[in-house]
Amino acid sequence: MSAAGEPIEDVVRAHLGGLRSTLDGLAGESRRVERWGTELATRLRRGQRLFAAGNGGSAAEAQHLTAELVGRYRGEREPLSAIALHADTSTITALGNDYGYEEVFARQVRAHGRPGDVLMLLSTSGRSPNLVAAAEAGRSLGLTVWALTGPGPNPLAAASSEALCLPGITPSVQEAHLVTVHLLCEVVDRTLGRSVAAPAERPKAEELVP
């Protein structure tokens, strides 16, 4: 039994049922995911950058995306320019202390963003003031701003160039955002060709001995 007296099996079934409904919503957005992934690949290939940000669990999802692009998803390719704006703790704490938490992403966007770059913002509620401020800053500078959110309409979706809004409760939306991240990486890889660059050959163990 759960703490609320509900059988654990029912809790598990309800969670999985909610996730299925959210993933059904994502399936309905498959064309948008394909278009975003193709556009992202095109821009990264010509030297533009992806910036990503979120709060809490959404920060983890955003950083997962940038890690896959700088490193690799499934197949080898050249590293791609992708930066998680929440990952630099010194910058985040300095900006939060000096300008308030609402500015921690927007000021970085104004510092680093250039026309043609992509800003990806993740929020299950779509109501985080610091992400809305970042979206507004990005669009004012000519960045393309994409939002991954929970149910719409919401302020972040309205402030962005385009938004993918998924139905469901916070856990289901967050889990579906990870699926979306992987789908975007899959489209990027297929657009660029996975074997654009061979992996660097690691030195043999005996070569490391002085």
N, C-alpha and C positions, 0 to 999 in steps of 0.2 A: 504494500500500500504506500502511496505517496504521503507527504506530510499533510496534505489536505484531505486525506482519506480516500482518494481516487485510486483505483487499481493501477499499478505501474504500467501494465500492458495497455490499458486504455490511454494513458498519457503518451506512450510511445506511438501508438496508432494515430492519435490525434495530431501529434507533431509531424509524422510522416505524411498524413493526409493533407495537412496545411502546406507542407513543402511541395507536394505534388501539384496543388492548386497554383502555387507561385511559379513553379517550373512550367506549368501550362501557359501561364501569362508570358513567360520568357520565350516559349516556343512561338508564340504569336508575334514576337519581336525579332524573329530570326533574320529577316531582311535588313532590319536596322543594324543588327550586330554585324552582319556581313559587310554592309556598307561602311560602318565605322572602322572595322578591321582593315578593309581595303584602303580606305582613305588614310588611316594611320600609317600603314606600311608605306604608302606613296610619299607621305610627308617625311617620315623618318629616313627613307632612302635618299631624299634630296637634302638632308642635313638639318631639317627642323626637329624640334624636340617635343617630348611629352612631359608634362608636369602632372602629378597626381597628388591628391590629398583627401583625408578623411579624419574622423575623430573616433577614438576607441577601436572597436572591431573593424569599422570601415577604414581606419588608418592601416590596419593590418592587411586588408584586402587591396588597398591602393598600393602598398609597398610590395605586396605579392606580384602585382602587375609589373611594376618597374623592375623588380628583380628578374622576372622571366624575360624581359626585353633586353636588359643589359647583359644578362647571362644567356640562357637558352631555355626554350620551352621543351620541345622534344627532339628537334633536329638541329644540327650545327648550322650556324649562320653568323654573319658579322654582328658585333655588339651594337645595340641601338641606344640612342640617347633618351633616357627616361629617368626622371628625378622625382623622388617622393618628398614633398615639401615639409612634411611633418617629421622627417627622419633626423634632421639636424637639431639636436636638443639645445645646443647653445643658442642658435638663432631663435628657436621657438620660445625659449625662456626669456631671452633678451627682449624680443618683440612683445611678448605677453606682459612683461614687467614695465616696459617703457610706453607701449601704445595700447595695451589692453588685448585680451585674447581674441577679440573680434578681428584684429588686424594681423594675426600671425601668418596667415596665408596670403592675404591681399598685398601686403607690403613686399613679400617675396615675389609675387607675380609681377608687381610693378618693377622690381629690381631686375628680374631675369627674363621675363616674357617678351617675345618679339612677334610681330605679325606673322601668322602662318603656323605658329606653335599650337599645340593642342593642350588644353587643360581638362583633365578628367577629375571630377569631384564625386565622391561616394558618400551617401547619407541615407540611412534607412528611413528617417523622418522627413528629410528634405527641408528641414527647418533650422539647421545650424547656422547661426548668424555669421560665423567666420567663413563658412563655405559660400554663403550668399554674397558676402563682401568680396571674396576671391573671384566669384563668377562675374560680378559687376566690373571689377578691376580688369579681368582678362578680356572681356568683351570691349571695354573702352580702349584697350591697347591693340585690338585686332586679332586676338587669339580666338580660336574656335573652342568653345566651352561645352563639354558634354557632361551630363549629370546622370549618375546611376542612383535612383532613389526608390523608396517604397511608394505607397499609393499616391497618385496625383489627384488633383492639382496640389502643388506645394510651392513655397517661395523659391527654392533652389531651381526647380524645373522652370519656373517663370523667368528667373534671372539668367538662365543658360541659353546657349544657342540652340541646343536640342537636348531632350531628356528621354531616358528609358525608365519609365515608372512601373514598378511591379506590384501586384496585389499581395496582400498577406501581412502577417505580423512580423515584428522585428527579426526574430530568429530565422524565419523562412526567407525573408528578403535578403538577409545577410548571407545565408547559405547559397541562395541563387546568384548573388553578386559574385561569389567565387566561381561559379559555373560560367558566368558572363566573362570574367577575367580570362578564364581558360579558353573560351570560345574566341575571344578577341585575339589571343596569342596564336591560336590555331590558324585563324584567317591571315594574320600578319605573316606567319611562317609560310603559308601556302602561296601568298602573294609574292613574297620575296624569293621563295625557293629556299628550302632548308639547308642546302649544301653550298651556299654562296661562299663560305670560308671554311677551310678545314681547321679542326682544332689544333692548337699549338701542341707540338710533341713534347711530352714530359721527359726530362732527363732521366737516364737510367740511374739506378741507385749507386752504381760504382762511379758514375761521373760526378756525384756529389761529394765523394770522399777526397779531401785535399791530398 
